[in-house]
Amino acid sequence: MAVKHTPTEIVHKGTKGGTTGCGTNTNINPSHWVDTTATITCDKNGCKN
């Protein structure tokens, strides 16, 4: 599953209401996050690989 940060349009590995693969907490500003099936675009460790 992937989750998109709407202000930056970056797609991370993970789900809304938790933590992304690179360690970003999606519970902070939850309105900025949406679940998606888009390709992951984050290039940080944990999301990229």
SULHUVEN-V653835 format. One record per backbone hydrogen bond with DSSP energy under -0.5 kcal/mol. CO is the residue of the C=O (numbers start at 0). NH is the residue of the N-H. E is the energy in kcal/mol with one decimal. If there is no record, write none. Layout:
# SULHUVEN-V653835
co=[CO,CO]
nh=[NH,NH]
e=[E,E]
This chain:
# SULHUVEN-V653835
co=[0,1,2,3,3,4,4,4,9,9,10,10,11,12,14,17,19,23,23,24,26,26,28,29,31,33,35,43,43]
nh=[13,35,11,5,33,7,8,9,4,11,40,41,2,20,17,25,22,19,25,27,28,29,31,32,5,3,1,46,47]
e=[-2.0,-2.5,-3.3,-0.9,-1.9,-0.6,-2.3,-0.7,-2.8,-0.5,-1.6,-2.2,-2.5,-2.7,-0.9,-2.9,-1.6,-2.6,-0.7,-1.0,-0.6,-0.6,-2.4,-1.4,-2.9,-3.3,-1.2,-1.4,-2.6]
